[in-house]
Amino acid sequence: MYTQPYMNGVTAMSRTIRSDVGATAVDGAARAVALDRVDYADRFTQEGAGRGTAEQWARAMFGDSPSPVERLIWGGALRLRLDRAAGPETIAGWTVGERGDGWIRMEADGPLLAGRLVVRAHAGTVSLTTAVRYRSRPGERVWRALAPVHRRLAPTLFRDAARALS
């Protein structure tokens, strides 16, 4: 576990994002992840994040349609199949797989790997869990190369989403 401090004058209670990498990242979210096997998982959590439903947070973090950079990474490097149509059943090209009380799961699959993003929002705490199942050896290699970038960029999603929701 590591923490990353926020800049930008965010309130003292919400300056730190906790991160867990590995099996503990899916504790409590195993049902929501909905993969028969998880080869990689991480979870970022921010307390004192403010109001908003899980879906509002997910849309604020990722947008309704993927950006060109997201398309390049998700659709290009990871070869995930993304939906091009924005709508209530997609977030940034990912399919909304299921919604529950205080959480939403986004799904994208491809020949290299299956990915799940679960956003939880409850009582001012927001978390983002990423779960990956490798479909092939090349999928594992590609994800291992991109995972450090993912972990470095994830905290930015919280800051940008908090700004969008305020």
Backbone torsions as a table, in degrees:
resi	resn	phi	psi	omega
1	MET	NA	138.7	172.4
2	TYR	-139.0	162.1	178.2
3	THR	-121.5	149.8	178.6
4	GLN	-126.0	120.9	-178.4
5	PRO	-74.6	150.4	174.3
6	TYR	-88.9	151.0	169.9
7	MET	-102.9	-151.0	171.4
8	ASN	58.8	24.4	172.7
9	GLY	62.8	27.7	175.7
10	VAL	-69.1	149.2	-175.7
11	THR	-53.6	151.8	-176.2
12	ALA	-55.6	-37.3	-178.0
13	MET	-66.1	-25.3	-173.3
14	SER	-112.3	19.1	-176.5
15	ARG	-77.6	-19.4	-173.0
16	THR	-113.2	135.6	173.5
17	ILE	-110.9	126.1	176.0
18	ARG	-87.1	144.0	177.9
19	SER	-131.3	134.4	174.1
20	ASP	-122.7	134.3	177.8
21	VAL	-123.1	133.5	179.3
22	GLY	113.0	-164.4	-173.5
23	ALA	-57.6	-35.1	-178.8
24	THR	-66.1	-19.0	-179.3
25	ALA	-65.9	-25.2	179.6
26	VAL	-101.1	2.9	174.5
27	ASP	-54.9	129.7	179.3
28	GLY	79.6	-11.9	179.6
29	ALA	-119.0	8.9	-175.3
30	ALA	-57.0	-45.2	178.9
31	ARG	-64.8	-40.8	-178.4
32	ALA	-67.1	-32.0	-178.6
33	VAL	-67.1	-38.7	173.8
34	ALA	56.0	47.2	171.5
35	LEU	-121.3	142.0	179.4
36	ASP	-71.6	-21.5	176.8
37	ARG	-148.9	138.3	177.3
38	VAL	-116.0	118.2	-179.9
39	ASP	-93.2	-25.7	177.9
40	TYR	-144.1	139.4	174.8
41	ALA	-149.9	145.4	169.1
42	ASP	-145.6	159.3	178.6
43	ARG	-141.1	132.1	174.3
44	PHE	-113.9	133.8	-176.1
45	THR	-133.0	135.4	175.3
46	GLN	-126.8	123.9	174.6
47	GLU	-91.8	155.2	-179.3
48	GLY	67.4	31.6	-174.0
49	ALA	-80.9	-13.4	-179.6
50	GLY	100.4	-167.9	-173.7
51	ARG	-91.9	165.5	175.9
52	GLY	136.2	148.2	176.9
53	THR	-78.7	167.4	177.4
54	ALA	-58.8	-41.6	180.0
55	GLU	-66.9	-38.9	176.6
56	GLN	-61.7	-42.8	178.1
57	TRP	-64.3	-44.2	-179.6
58	ALA	-60.8	-44.1	179.9
59	ARG	-69.1	-34.6	176.8
60	ALA	-69.9	-34.4	179.3
61	MET	-71.8	-43.4	-169.7
62	PHE	-113.8	-19.3	-178.2
63	GLY	84.2	172.1	-179.8
64	ASP	-79.9	-32.1	179.8
65	SER	-126.5	147.7	179.6
66	PRO	-69.0	142.4	175.2
67	SER	-72.2	166.2	176.6
68	PRO	-57.3	-37.3	179.3
69	VAL	-68.3	-42.5	177.4
70	GLU	-61.9	-40.9	177.3
71	ARG	-61.5	-41.6	179.6
72	LEU	-62.8	-45.3	-177.6
73	ILE	-75.8	-55.2	-175.1
74	TRP	-69.2	-49.1	-176.8
75	GLY	-83.5	-32.0	-178.0
76	GLY	-86.7	-72.2	-175.4
77	ALA	-65.3	-45.2	-177.4
78	LEU	-88.2	-13.7	178.8
79	ARG	57.7	32.6	175.0
80	LEU	-75.6	140.9	177.1
81	ARG	-83.9	116.3	-179.3
82	LEU	-107.8	148.3	175.9
83	ASP	-83.6	130.5	-178.3
84	ARG	-82.0	-19.2	-177.4
85	ALA	-88.7	126.7	174.3
86	ALA	-79.2	141.8	178.9
87	GLY	-178.9	-177.1	-176.6
88	PRO	-67.1	-19.3	-178.5
89	GLU	-103.2	11.8	174.6
90	THR	-136.7	150.6	173.0
91	ILE	-135.6	116.4	-179.7
92	ALA	52.4	36.3	178.4
93	GLY	88.3	-14.5	177.6
94	TRP	-82.4	142.7	177.0
95	THR	-78.0	135.8	172.6
96	VAL	-76.5	110.3	-176.4
97	GLY	-81.9	-38.0	-179.4
98	GLU	-166.0	150.3	173.7
99	ARG	-121.4	144.2	175.8
100	GLY	-136.1	-173.8	179.1
101	ASP	-69.3	102.2	177.9
102	GLY	85.4	12.0	178.3
103	TRP	-150.1	159.6	176.2
104	ILE	-144.0	139.5	178.9
105	ARG	-113.2	129.9	174.4
106	MET	-106.7	139.4	-176.3
107	GLU	-127.8	141.9	170.7
108	ALA	-149.2	134.2	-178.5
109	ASP	-125.0	158.0	176.6
110	GLY	-162.3	-178.6	-177.7
111	PRO	-70.1	-21.0	-178.4
112	LEU	-91.3	-37.9	-175.6
113	LEU	-162.0	166.2	172.1
114	ALA	-113.5	134.0	-179.6
115	GLY	-122.6	144.4	175.9
116	ARG	-133.6	134.7	174.0
117	LEU	-119.7	123.2	179.0
118	VAL	-117.8	121.0	176.4
119	VAL	-106.9	129.1	176.7
120	ARG	-118.2	140.8	176.1
121	ALA	-141.9	121.0	-179.8
122	HIS	-157.6	128.5	173.9
123	ALA	50.2	44.5	176.2
124	GLY	80.9	3.5	176.5
125	THR	-111.4	131.3	179.4
126	VAL	-123.4	138.6	175.7
127	SER	-135.8	152.5	175.1
128	LEU	-125.8	117.3	176.5
129	THR	-107.9	130.2	174.9
130	THR	-111.3	129.2	177.3
131	ALA	-129.6	136.4	-177.0
132	VAL	-130.9	136.7	171.0
133	ARG	-119.2	122.4	179.6
134	TYR	-74.1	136.7	174.8
135	ARG	-99.9	-15.2	-177.0
136	SER	-157.3	164.9	175.9
137	ARG	-61.0	-43.9	175.7
138	PRO	-59.7	-35.5	177.4
139	GLY	-61.9	-41.8	177.3
140	GLU	-62.7	-43.9	-179.4
141	ARG	-63.9	-43.7	-179.9
142	VAL	-63.7	-45.9	-178.7
143	TRP	-65.3	-41.1	179.4
144	ARG	-60.4	-32.9	177.5
145	ALA	-73.2	-35.2	-176.2
146	LEU	-91.8	-19.3	-176.8
147	ALA	-57.6	-42.2	178.2
148	PRO	-62.0	-35.7	177.4
149	VAL	-66.6	-44.4	177.2
150	HIS	-55.9	-47.4	-178.2
151	ARG	-67.3	-29.7	178.4
152	ARG	-74.8	-35.2	-176.3
153	LEU	-86.5	-24.7	-175.4
154	ALA	-53.8	-44.6	-179.9
155	PRO	-59.4	-28.9	178.1
156	THR	-63.0	-33.2	178.5
157	LEU	-58.7	-40.0	-179.8
158	PHE	-65.5	-46.1	-179.1
159	ARG	-61.8	-48.0	-178.4
160	ASP	-66.1	-39.1	179.0
161	ALA	-66.5	-42.9	178.7
162	ALA	-59.6	-40.4	178.9
163	ARG	-65.0	-43.2	-178.9
164	ALA	-66.7	-34.1	-177.9
165	LEU	-84.2	-13.6	-177.8
166	SER	-85.2	NA	NA
